[in-house]
């Protein structure tokens, strides 16, 4: 995993958009983002342990590529890149290929996370984020769910800003950021 500030330059969303300013993984934890590396994708023991620990009961696999999605690929990748939140955690374990998750900082800037094979990320419910494949146009990922598999994006807007999961996320995040500032 590589984390850095998104450069906000125009261009294909699948390009790195690396500003050259790296983001320390400890900052991600302040945003509520959990990162772990499980490089042995053929041996899911570690992922199974995490699933039990976090009460994930279901999982599936998604392959984001032109070969698997056909003509819908371009529109799907654009849809995934719309800024949104979920009312559940979003858990992705990269089984093959690579992709980018962008998450909003407390200053409403984008932090870009490049995930590759063996990387696992947990995004808290209520965090604004988006996803795109990289320029190779291939991401195979395991999705884990606490309940029945669902993927319901709530695009950013006035209603989602006032969503109860968004409000709870902000209370938790801002408390963590305030505690870190007070400690220094």
Buried (B, 14 or more C-beta within 10 A) or exposed (E): BBBBBBBEEEEEBBEBBBBEEEBEEEBBEBBBBBBBEBEEBEEBEBBEEBBEEEEBEEBEEBBBBBEEBEEEBEEBBEBBBEBBBBBBBBBBBBBBBBBBBBBBBBEEEBBBBBBBBBBBBBBBBBBBBBBBBBEEBBBBBBBBBEEEEEEEBBEBEEEBEEBEBBEEBBEBBEEBBEEEEEEE
